Amino acid sequence: MAIADTIKKVNSLEQYLNDYFVEKETEIRSILLSVISRSPMLLIGPPGIAKTMCVQSFAKCISETEYFYKLLQKDTKPDEPFGVIPMSAFKTDKYCRKYQGKVPTAHVVFIDEVFKSSSLLLNHFLSIMNEKIFDNDGEIVKCQWRGFFGASNELPDGKELGALYDRWIIRLISNGIVEQDNFVKMIKSGDFIAKEFVSLADIDSLIEESQKVKITDDMANLIYEIRYNMENEGLFASPRRFKSITKILRAIALLRGGDSVVKTDFEIIPNCLWEDEKSILQITKIVLKLSIPGLAKLVDIKDNVSDIERQAKELKDGETPQAVEIFNKIKDLKVELGNLKTTDNSIANSSIYKDVMKKIIKVGGSIGEKFFGMSRKNFEAQL
């Protein structure tokens, strides 16, 4: 099968998942890129917002795929994700695990609450995630994962988990549903119905094909400029991380049918470079100003919305004049957003545009409900 046909099938799978999981476009696109680039991906967010379900449903839509899920706890033993050591091994002093059906043989791995277990267990994941090998007491096992995913309610605290944290190449903050229509759609929807859109062989062909996508000198120099500007602002990312993002850029280019990476492929790259939530906005501005200036303006609007959100949270009952002022600021930012969209219509297809719009609806809707008796639906209609 021609690679173009395989890309069409993957695009159909992406649309199918987006139709069910509303307001999860960035998560679903990142899952696809994670698999095609074989880059571990971490989802951070509160419980109950479909972090696990998005990955699990994706895996169900790939035929011939072995999926492994494990929720880690403080007392989780290595036997559970990596396999037991049979009693017979103790007679030979060769402590090899029976790893079939566990992490080493799974095609899609999902480790939930990934920072909750002991360092003894978590250290086993380091070579699995980076070199894609499992050391089974001297027997080197080649891991089969195409997608390696983790989830956590919060970022790790402390340096002892630094090595594991650095292995997650894509890090994504995931949020709940904001828009009322989408929330209603979610409430009314039935269970997810899996359809096999692609096979494991299709995924392997995309992985192989992505390696042929070119990184030109201009794009390599752009990556250097991003690193240089980050360091000037006191931000650091490891050389391994910069090398890894080239795999993701190749996957992005492949899915749009390109044979080389271009500047517009860099939109998702900030999610591969930030270390903590405080640096997300700073790094996003650096990357986009160098690669996609039009989207950088969206980030400035998002920053302004965040400032207004902080002001709105400080409003007390009865402070209606101040609420009117803040409410009008939100509406002005929506007008500015619309003007940018008119100037460059492609902006509307970006994940950043959708994130900014969701934030405007969230902030404006909460003010409208609290001070003006306006439903969020009515606020959305005014926009």
VEXNUFI-694869 format. One record per residue (C-alpha): x, y, z; residue in three letters. Coordinates in steps of 0.1 Angstrom, whole numbers, padded with zeros to 4 digits, always signed. Example, Ala and Ser with C-alpha at 12.3 -4.5 7.8 and 13.67 -1.06 7.14 Angstrom:
2
+-------+-------+-------+------+
:     x :     y :     z : rest :
+-------+-------+-------+------+
: +0123 : -0045 : +0078 :  ALA :
: +0137 : -0011 : +0071 :  SER :
+-------+-------+-------+------+
This chain:
383
+-------+-------+-------+------+
:     x :     y :     z : rest :
+-------+-------+-------+------+
: +0000 : +0000 : +0000 :  MET :
: +0013 : +0035 : -0009 :  ALA :
: +0023 : +0056 : +0021 :  ILE :
: -0002 : +0083 : +0010 :  ALA :
: -0031 : +0058 : +0015 :  ASP :
: -0018 : +0049 : +0050 :  THR :
: -0016 : +0086 : +0059 :  ILE :
: -0053 : +0090 : +0048 :  LYS :
: -0063 : +0061 : +0070 :  LYS :
: -0044 : +0077 : +0100 :  VAL :
: -0061 : +0110 : +0092 :  ASN :
: -0095 : +0092 : +0092 :  SER :
: -0086 : +0077 : +0126 :  LEU :
: -0077 : +0111 : +0140 :  GLU :
: -0110 : +0126 : +0128 :  GLN :
: -0130 : +0096 : +0143 :  TYR :
: -0113 : +0101 : +0177 :  LEU :
: -0119 : +0139 : +0175 :  ASN :
: -0156 : +0134 : +0168 :  ASP :
: -0160 : +0114 : +0200 :  TYR :
: -0135 : +0131 : +0223 :  PHE :
: -0145 : +0167 : +0221 :  VAL :
: -0119 : +0194 : +0228 :  GLU :
: -0091 : +0169 : +0227 :  LYS :
: -0076 : +0177 : +0193 :  GLU :
: -0042 : +0185 : +0207 :  THR :
: -0041 : +0154 : +0228 :  GLU :
: -0051 : +0132 : +0199 :  ILE :
: -0027 : +0147 : +0174 :  ARG :
: +0001 : +0144 : +0200 :  SER :
: -0007 : +0107 : +0205 :  ILE :
: -0004 : +0101 : +0168 :  LEU :
: +0029 : +0120 : +0167 :  LEU :
: +0042 : +0102 : +0197 :  SER :
: +0036 : +0068 : +0181 :  VAL :
: +0050 : +0077 : +0146 :  ILE :
: +0081 : +0092 : +0162 :  SER :
: +0083 : +0066 : +0190 :  ARG :
: +0086 : +0093 : +0216 :  SER :
: +0073 : +0088 : +0251 :  PRO :
: +0044 : +0112 : +0260 :  MET :
: +0032 : +0124 : +0294 :  LEU :
: -0004 : +0137 : +0300 :  LEU :
: -0008 : +0159 : +0330 :  ILE :
: -0042 : +0169 : +0344 :  GLY :
: -0069 : +0162 : +0370 :  PRO :
: -0087 : +0128 : +0371 :  PRO :
: -0117 : +0122 : +0349 :  GLY :
: -0108 : +0141 : +0318 :  ILE :
: -0102 : +0112 : +0295 :  ALA :
: -0064 : +0110 : +0296 :  LYS :
: -0064 : +0072 : +0298 :  THR :
: -0095 : +0067 : +0276 :  MET :
: -0080 : +0087 : +0247 :  CYS :
: -0049 : +0065 : +0245 :  VAL :
: -0068 : +0033 : +0252 :  GLN :
: -0093 : +0041 : +0224 :  SER :
: -0065 : +0049 : +0200 :  PHE :
: -0049 : +0016 : +0207 :  ALA :
: -0082 : -0003 : +0201 :  LYS :
: -0084 : +0013 : +0166 :  CYS :
: -0051 : -0004 : +0156 :  ILE :
: -0054 : -0041 : +0146 :  SER :
: -0029 : -0067 : +0160 :  GLU :
: -0020 : -0044 : +0189 :  THR :
: -0011 : -0055 : +0224 :  GLU :
: -0021 : -0029 : +0249 :  TYR :
: -0007 : -0028 : +0285 :  PHE :
: -0021 : -0006 : +0312 :  TYR :
: -0009 : -0003 : +0348 :  LYS :
: -0018 : +0021 : +0376 :  LEU :
: +0012 : +0026 : +0398 :  LEU :
: +0010 : +0028 : +0436 :  GLN :
: +0036 : +0032 : +0463 :  LYS :
: +0037 : -0006 : +0469 :  ASP :
: +0036 : -0017 : +0432 :  THR :
: +0061 : -0045 : +0427 :  LYS :
: +0083 : -0048 : +0396 :  PRO :
: +0065 : -0081 : +0389 :  ASP :
: +0034 : -0063 : +0379 :  GLU :
: +0047 : -0042 : +0349 :  PRO :
: +0077 : -0064 : +0340 :  PHE :
: +0067 : -0100 : +0349 :  GLY :
: +0074 : -0124 : +0377 :  VAL :
: +0106 : -0143 : +0384 :  ILE :
: +0097 : -0180 : +0385 :  PRO :
: +0107 : -0201 : +0415 :  MET :
: +0130 : -0222 : +0393 :  SER :
: +0152 : -0192 : +0387 :  ALA :
: +0163 : -0192 : +0423 :  PHE :
: +0179 : -0226 : +0418 :  LYS :
: +0201 : -0213 : +0389 :  THR :
: +0209 : -0178 : +0402 :  ASP :
: +0195 : -0165 : +0369 :  LYS :
: +0167 : -0141 : +0379 :  TYR :
: +0150 : -0137 : +0345 :  CYS :
: +0114 : -0125 : +0345 :  ARG :
: +0086 : -0139 : +0325 :  LYS :
: +0079 : -0107 : +0306 :  TYR :
: +0055 : -0119 : +0279 :  GLN :
: +0023 : -0099 : +0281 :  GLY :
: +0039 : -0071 : +0301 :  LYS :
: +0056 : -0038 : +0293 :  VAL :
: +0085 : -0053 : +0272 :  PRO :
: +0062 : -0070 : +0247 :  THR :
: +0033 : -0044 : +0245 :  ALA :
: +0029 : -0023 : +0214 :  HIS :
: +0011 : +0005 : +0233 :  VAL :
: +0020 : +0011 : +0270 :  VAL :
: +0001 : +0033 : +0294 :  PHE :
: +0015 : +0039 : +0329 :  ILE :
: -0010 : +0057 : +0351 :  ASP :
: +0001 : +0078 : +0381 :  GLU :
: +0036 : +0073 : +0368 :  VAL :
: +0054 : +0092 : +0396 :  PHE :
: +0036 : +0075 : +0425 :  LYS :
: +0058 : +0044 : +0428 :  SER :
: +0092 : +0038 : +0443 :  SER :
: +0125 : +0048 : +0426 :  SER :
: +0134 : +0011 : +0426 :  LEU :
: +0105 : +0003 : +0403 :  LEU :
: +0106 : +0036 : +0382 :  LEU :
: +0143 : +0032 : +0374 :  ASN :
: +0134 : +0001 : +0353 :  HIS :
: +0116 : +0024 : +0329 :  PHE :
: +0147 : +0045 : +0320 :  LEU :
: +0163 : +0022 : +0294 :  SER :
: +0128 : +0010 : +0282 :  ILE :
: +0118 : +0045 : +0273 :  MET :
: +0151 : +0058 : +0260 :  ASN :
: +0170 : +0028 : +0244 :  GLU :
: +0138 : +0008 : +0241 :  LYS :
: +0155 : -0022 : +0257 :  ILE :
: +0147 : -0042 : +0289 :  PHE :
: +0176 : -0057 : +0309 :  ASP :
: +0163 : -0091 : +0320 :  ASN :
: +0192 : -0100 : +0344 :  ASP :
: +0217 : -0097 : +0316 :  GLY :
: +0194 : -0108 : +0288 :  GLU :
: +0188 : -0077 : +0267 :  ILE :
: +0152 : -0077 : +0254 :  VAL :
: +0142 : -0054 : +0226 :  LYS :
: +0110 : -0036 : +0236 :  CYS :
: +0081 : -0037 : +0212 :  GLN :
: +0064 : -0004 : +0221 :  TRP :
: +0054 : +0020 : +0194 :  ARG :
: +0035 : +0043 : +0219 :  GLY :
: +0047 : +0048 : +0254 :  PHE :
: +0023 : +0069 : +0275 :  PHE :
: +0021 : +0081 : +0311 :  GLY :
: -0003 : +0101 : +0331 :  ALA :
: -0001 : +0121 : +0363 :  SER :
: -0024 : +0145 : +0382 :  ASN :
: +0006 : +0167 : +0388 :  GLU :
: +0043 : +0172 : +0379 :  LEU :
: +0069 : +0154 : +0399 :  PRO :
: +0084 : +0170 : +0430 :  ASP :
: +0121 : +0165 : +0437 :  GLY :
: +0152 : +0158 : +0418 :  LYS :
: +0152 : +0120 : +0423 :  GLU :
: +0126 : +0117 : +0395 :  LEU :
: +0145 : +0140 : +0372 :  GLY :
: +0159 : +0112 : +0350 :  ALA :
: +0125 : +0097 : +0345 :  LEU :
: +0108 : +0131 : +0339 :  TYR :
: +0134 : +0139 : +0312 :  ASP :
: +0124 : +0107 : +0293 :  ARG :
: +0090 : +0121 : +0285 :  TRP :
: +0096 : +0139 : +0252 :  ILE :
: +0061 : +0152 : +0247 :  ILE :
: +0045 : +0167 : +0279 :  ARG :
: +0010 : +0180 : +0276 :  LEU :
: -0013 : +0197 : +0301 :  ILE :
: -0048 : +0183 : +0296 :  SER :
: -0079 : +0201 : +0307 :  ASN :
: -0116 : +0194 : +0309 :  GLY :
: -0144 : +0205 : +0284 :  ILE :
: -0151 : +0242 : +0284 :  VAL :
: -0177 : +0249 : +0256 :  GLU :
: -0213 : +0241 : +0266 :  GLN :
: -0223 : +0224 : +0233 :  ASP :
: -0193 : +0201 : +0236 :  ASN :
: -0201 : +0193 : +0272 :  PHE :
: -0237 : +0184 : +0263 :  VAL :
: -0224 : +0163 : +0234 :  LYS :
: -0202 : +0144 : +0258 :  MET :
: -0230 : +0138 : +0283 :  ILE :
: -0253 : +0125 : +0255 :  LYS :
: -0227 : +0102 : +0239 :  SER :
: -0227 : +0065 : +0243 :  GLY :
: -0197 : +0042 : +0249 :  ASP :
: -0168 : +0046 : +0224 :  PHE :
: -0171 : +0021 : +0196 :  ILE :
: -0136 : +0010 : +0184 :  ALA :
: -0131 : +0006 : +0146 :  LYS :
: -0098 : -0008 : +0132 :  GLU :
: -0086 : +0020 : +0109 :  PHE :
: -0050 : +0009 : +0107 :  VAL :
: -0028 : -0021 : +0114 :  SER :
: +0004 : -0024 : +0133 :  LEU :
: +0021 : -0029 : +0100 :  ALA :
: +0007 : +0005 : +0088 :  ASP :
: +0021 : +0022 : +0119 :  ILE :
: +0055 : +0006 : +0113 :  ASP :
: +0055 : +0018 : +0077 :  SER :
: +0048 : +0054 : +0089 :  LEU :
: +0076 : +0051 : +0115 :  ILE :
: +0100 : +0040 : +0088 :  GLU :
: +0088 : +0066 : +0063 :  GLU :
: +0091 : +0094 : +0088 :  SER :
: +0128 : +0088 : +0091 :  GLN :
: +0132 : +0098 : +0054 :  LYS :
: +0118 : +0133 : +0060 :  VAL :
: +0145 : +0159 : +0056 :  LYS :
: +0157 : +0183 : +0082 :  ILE :
: +0172 : +0211 : +0061 :  THR :
: +0201 : +0234 : +0072 :  ASP :
: +0176 : +0262 : +0077 :  ASP :
: +0154 : +0241 : +0100 :  MET :
: +0185 : +0228 : +0120 :  ALA :
: +0196 : +0264 : +0124 :  ASN :
: +0161 : +0273 : +0136 :  LEU :
: +0163 : +0247 : +0163 :  ILE :
: +0197 : +0261 : +0173 :  TYR :
: +0181 : +0296 : +0175 :  GLU :
: +0154 : +0283 : +0197 :  ILE :
: +0180 : +0268 : +0220 :  ARG :
: +0200 : +0300 : +0220 :  TYR :
: +0170 : +0322 : +0229 :  ASN :
: +0159 : +0298 : +0256 :  MET :
: +0194 : +0299 : +0272 :  GLU :
: +0194 : +0337 : +0270 :  ASN :
: +0162 : +0337 : +0291 :  GLU :
: +0176 : +0311 : +0316 :  GLY :
: +0158 : +0281 : +0302 :  LEU :
: +0174 : +0248 : +0296 :  PHE :
: +0166 : +0217 : +0277 :  ALA :
: +0189 : +0187 : +0272 :  SER :
: +0206 : +0180 : +0239 :  PRO :
: +0188 : +0147 : +0239 :  ARG :
: +0155 : +0166 : +0240 :  ARG :
: +0165 : +0188 : +0211 :  PHE :
: +0176 : +0157 : +0191 :  LYS :
: +0143 : +0140 : +0199 :  SER :
: +0122 : +0168 : +0186 :  ILE :
: +0135 : +0163 : +0151 :  THR :
: +0117 : +0129 : +0152 :  LYS :
: +0085 : +0146 : +0161 :  ILE :
: +0090 : +0173 : +0134 :  LEU :
: +0095 : +0146 : +0108 :  ARG :
: +0063 : +0129 : +0119 :  ALA :
: +0044 : +0162 : +0116 :  ILE :
: +0057 : +0168 : +0081 :  ALA :
: +0049 : +0132 : +0071 :  LEU :
: +0013 : +0135 : +0082 :  LEU :
: +0008 : +0167 : +0061 :  ARG :
: +0023 : +0149 : +0031 :  GLY :
: +0056 : +0168 : +0031 :  GLY :
: +0091 : +0154 : +0024 :  ASP :
: +0109 : +0180 : +0046 :  SER :
: +0102 : +0200 : +0078 :  VAL :
: +0091 : +0236 : +0074 :  VAL :
: +0086 : +0264 : +0100 :  LYS :
: +0048 : +0258 : +0104 :  THR :
: +0056 : +0223 : +0117 :  ASP :
: +0069 : +0238 : +0149 :  PHE :
: +0036 : +0246 : +0166 :  GLU :
: +0036 : +0216 : +0189 :  ILE :
: +0073 : +0218 : +0197 :  ILE :
: +0069 : +0240 : +0229 :  PRO :
: +0053 : +0209 : +0245 :  ASN :
: +0086 : +0191 : +0240 :  CYS :
: +0108 : +0218 : +0257 :  LEU :
: +0091 : +0231 : +0289 :  TRP :
: +0101 : +0218 : +0323 :  GLU :
: +0074 : +0233 : +0345 :  ASP :
: +0041 : +0251 : +0340 :  GLU :
: +0057 : +0285 : +0346 :  LYS :
: +0079 : +0281 : +0316 :  SER :
: +0052 : +0270 : +0291 :  ILE :
: +0042 : +0305 : +0280 :  LEU :
: +0078 : +0318 : +0279 :  GLN :
: +0090 : +0289 : +0257 :  ILE :
: +0059 : +0290 : +0235 :  THR :
: +0066 : +0327 : +0227 :  LYS :
: +0103 : +0319 : +0219 :  ILE :
: +0094 : +0290 : +0195 :  VAL :
: +0065 : +0307 : +0177 :  LEU :
: +0082 : +0341 : +0173 :  LYS :
: +0110 : +0324 : +0155 :  LEU :
: +0089 : +0300 : +0135 :  SER :
: +0052 : +0311 : +0132 :  ILE :
: +0049 : +0348 : +0142 :  PRO :
: +0012 : +0349 : +0135 :  GLY :
: +0007 : +0323 : +0162 :  LEU :
: +0030 : +0342 : +0186 :  ALA :
: +0004 : +0370 : +0186 :  LYS :
: -0022 : +0345 : +0197 :  LEU :
: +0000 : +0336 : +0226 :  VAL :
: +0001 : +0373 : +0236 :  ASP :
: -0037 : +0374 : +0236 :  ILE :
: -0038 : +0342 : +0257 :  LYS :
: -0015 : +0358 : +0282 :  ASP :
: -0038 : +0388 : +0284 :  ASN :
: -0068 : +0365 : +0289 :  VAL :
: -0049 : +0349 : +0318 :  SER :
: -0043 : +0383 : +0334 :  ASP :
: -0080 : +0391 : +0331 :  ILE :
: -0089 : +0357 : +0346 :  GLU :
: -0068 : +0365 : +0377 :  ARG :
: -0086 : +0398 : +0380 :  GLN :
: -0120 : +0381 : +0376 :  ALA :
: -0112 : +0357 : +0404 :  LYS :
: -0106 : +0386 : +0428 :  GLU :
: -0140 : +0401 : +0421 :  LEU :
: -0164 : +0402 : +0450 :  LYS :
: -0202 : +0402 : +0450 :  ASP :
: -0216 : +0436 : +0442 :  GLY :
: -0185 : +0448 : +0423 :  GLU :
: -0206 : +0450 : +0391 :  THR :
: -0189 : +0481 : +0376 :  PRO :
: -0155 : +0463 : +0378 :  GLN :
: -0171 : +0432 : +0363 :  ALA :
: -0184 : +0452 : +0334 :  VAL :
: -0150 : +0466 : +0327 :  GLU :
: -0134 : +0431 : +0328 :  ILE :
: -0162 : +0417 : +0307 :  PHE :
: -0156 : +0443 : +0280 :  ASN :
: -0119 : +0436 : +0280 :  LYS :
: -0127 : +0399 : +0272 :  ILE :
: -0150 : +0410 : +0244 :  LYS :
: -0122 : +0433 : +0230 :  ASP :
: -0098 : +0404 : +0230 :  LEU :
: -0123 : +0383 : +0211 :  LYS :
: -0125 : +0411 : +0185 :  VAL :
: -0087 : +0412 : +0183 :  GLU :
: -0087 : +0374 : +0179 :  LEU :
: -0112 : +0377 : +0150 :  GLY :
: -0091 : +0404 : +0133 :  ASN :
: -0060 : +0380 : +0134 :  LEU :
: -0081 : +0353 : +0119 :  LYS :
: -0093 : +0376 : +0091 :  THR :
: -0057 : +0385 : +0083 :  THR :
: -0046 : +0348 : +0083 :  ASP :
: -0074 : +0323 : +0080 :  ASN :
: -0050 : +0294 : +0087 :  SER :
: -0048 : +0306 : +0123 :  ILE :
: -0082 : +0292 : +0130 :  ALA :
: -0070 : +0256 : +0124 :  ASN :
: -0042 : +0259 : +0150 :  SER :
: -0045 : +0244 : +0184 :  SER :
: -0034 : +0277 : +0200 :  ILE :
: -0064 : +0295 : +0185 :  TYR :
: -0088 : +0269 : +0198 :  LYS :
: -0071 : +0271 : +0233 :  ASP :
: -0074 : +0309 : +0234 :  VAL :
: -0110 : +0307 : +0223 :  MET :
: -0118 : +0282 : +0250 :  LYS :
: -0101 : +0304 : +0276 :  LYS :
: -0121 : +0334 : +0265 :  ILE :
: -0154 : +0315 : +0267 :  ILE :
: -0144 : +0301 : +0301 :  LYS :
: -0135 : +0335 : +0316 :  VAL :
: -0162 : +0355 : +0300 :  GLY :
: -0188 : +0329 : +0307 :  GLY :
: -0180 : +0327 : +0344 :  SER :
: -0183 : +0366 : +0347 :  ILE :
: -0215 : +0366 : +0328 :  GLY :
: -0230 : +0339 : +0350 :  GLU :
: -0219 : +0355 : +0383 :  LYS :
: -0227 : +0391 : +0376 :  PHE :
: -0253 : +0393 : +0348 :  PHE :
: -0273 : +0361 : +0351 :  GLY :
: -0261 : +0352 : +0316 :  MET :
: -0257 : +0316 : +0307 :  SER :
: -0225 : +0305 : +0292 :  ARG :
: -0245 : +0295 : +0261 :  LYS :
: -0257 : +0331 : +0257 :  ASN :
: -0222 : +0344 : +0261 :  PHE :
: -0209 : +0321 : +0234 :  GLU :
: -0237 : +0333 : +0211 :  ALA :
: -0226 : +0369 : +0217 :  GLN :
: -0191 : +0360 : +0205 :  LEU :
+-------+-------+-------+------+
